[in-house]
Amino acid sequence: MGNVLKLPQRLQRDDEFVVEYVENGGNATAAALALGVSSASASTVGHRLKHRLYDDIAEATRDLSGQAVKAIHTLQYLLEHSESDHVRLKAAKDILDRAGFKAVDKQEIVQVSSFENYTDEELKAEIRTLLTDDYGVKGQH
């Protein structure tokens, strides 16, 4: 069994866990590992700390979200005043992304059918051939 921490060390560890947890995007296991917890125990310890420190984590997250307005103002300033085209472009992309105008990351795939120019009669003949040759279905179709 691990060492029992005295209250000051426990409070310090709790504060460090909250900081690690918020900074890594909410991974309790990674936060526990960053505090020196063994990999064998990190998942369990991280889970327990996350639940016990829920209110502290929520407060830290609220404090962090309060910085969002400042960050947006910084992006606006860079967009309007930076001398570097690269910095202005990056700021513009970040602002558009956060406003919901992210560039599409999808590719359109168009499948061309070898049957698209067949007449109805040619398609029926092809179906009859497939049914007869591949599935052994005989008779009038």
Protein Blocks (a to p, Z undefined) as FASTA:
>chain_A
ZZdddfklmmmmmmmmmmmmmmnoopaklmmmmnopafklmmmmmmmmmmmmmmmmmmmm
mmmmmmmmmmmmmmmmmmmmpcbfklmmmmmmmmmmmnopaccfbdcdddddfklmpcfk
lmmmmmmmmmmmmnopacjZZ
